[in-house]
Amino acid sequence: ETLTTLQSILSSTLPYCTHQLKNGVFTPHMTVSHFSSESAALSAGEEIEFGGVDFLVDRVYLMSRNGAGGQFKVGAEVVFGEEEPILHVEPKAFEGMPEEEFEWVAVERK
């Protein structure tokens, strides 16, 4: 419910960022991080699933990519408490993020 509310607020702030709606409905999801191997990602997923995790969210990144295999890049940042979003004319990659998606990621995503 909280993520759905946040998405609604973000959509009203940035009305051109509504492509996450499928048949008018938003399905909350998030990317926790990028991992160099499938086993590292599965291990992290198990830790979160069974142990839970607390974290502070101070901003939301609006991301896009070119094509199904391309890596996501940040096009804008919505920093909580700030009046305006930070727009990146040229979308930027996260530090340390590989340029190409690992093959195992594409397989797991299907």
C-alpha positions in Angstrom: 0.0 0.0 0.0 2.8 2.5 0.9 4.7 1.9 -2.4 1.5 2.3 -4.3 0.8 5.6 -2.6 4.4 6.7 -3.3 4.0 5.7 -7.0 0.8 7.7 -7.2 2.5 10.8 -5.8 5.5 10.4 -8.1 3.2 10.1 -11.1 1.4 13.3 -10.2 4.8 15.0 -9.8 6.2 13.6 -13.0 3.2 12.8 -15.2 5.4 11.5 -18.0 6.6 8.6 -15.8 3.5 6.4 -15.8 4.6 3.5 -17.9 4.8 1.2 -14.8 1.0 1.0 -14.9 -0.3 -2.2 -16.5 -4.0 -2.0 -17.3 -4.2 1.1 -15.0 -2.7 -0.8 -12.0 0.8 -0.4 -10.4 2.5 -3.5 -9.1 5.1 -2.4 -6.5 8.6 -3.8 -6.9 12.1 -2.7 -6.3 15.7 -3.6 -7.3 17.8 -4.0 -4.2 21.2 -4.1 -5.8 23.2 -5.7 -8.6 25.1 -8.9 -8.0 28.0 -10.4 -9.9 26.6 -13.9 -9.8 23.3 -15.7 -9.5 24.4 -17.4 -6.3 25.2 -14.1 -4.6 21.8 -12.7 -5.6 19.9 -15.7 -4.4 21.8 -15.6 -1.1 21.0 -12.0 -0.6 17.3 -12.7 -1.4 17.2 -15.4 1.2 18.7 -13.1 3.8 16.1 -10.4 3.2 13.2 -12.9 2.9 14.0 -14.6 6.2 15.7 -12.0 8.2 14.0 -8.8 7.0 15.8 -5.6 6.4 15.4 -2.0 7.5 16.5 0.9 5.3 16.1 4.6 5.0 14.7 6.0 1.7 15.7 9.6 1.0 15.1 9.6 -2.7 13.6 7.7 -5.6 15.5 7.2 -8.9 13.5 7.2 -12.1 15.2 4.9 -14.5 15.0 3.9 -18.1 16.8 1.6 -20.5 17.2 1.1 -24.2 16.0 -2.4 -25.2 15.2 -5.4 -23.0 18.9 -6.3 -22.5 20.2 -2.8 -21.8 21.1 -1.6 -18.3 19.0 0.9 -16.5 20.2 4.4 -16.1 19.0 7.2 -13.9 17.1 9.9 -15.7 15.8 11.8 -12.7 16.0 11.7 -8.9 13.2 12.7 -6.6 14.8 13.7 -3.3 12.3 13.8 -0.5 12.0 17.3 1.0 13.2 19.0 -2.1 10.9 21.2 -4.3 12.0 19.9 -7.7 13.3 16.6 -9.0 16.9 16.5 -10.3 16.7 15.8 -14.1 19.7 14.3 -15.9 19.9 15.4 -19.5 22.0 12.4 -20.3 20.8 9.4 -18.1 23.6 8.2 -15.9 24.6 4.7 -14.8 25.0 3.8 -11.1 28.7 3.7 -10.0 30.1 0.2 -10.5 27.2 -1.0 -12.6 28.2 -3.1 -15.6 27.4 -1.7 -19.1 25.8 -4.9 -20.2 23.3 -7.1 -18.3 24.7 -10.4 -17.1 23.2 -13.3 -19.0 22.0 -15.0 -15.7 20.0 -11.9 -14.9 18.1 -12.0 -18.2 17.4 -15.7 -17.6 16.1 -15.1 -14.1 13.9 -12.2 -15.2 11.9 -14.4 -17.6 
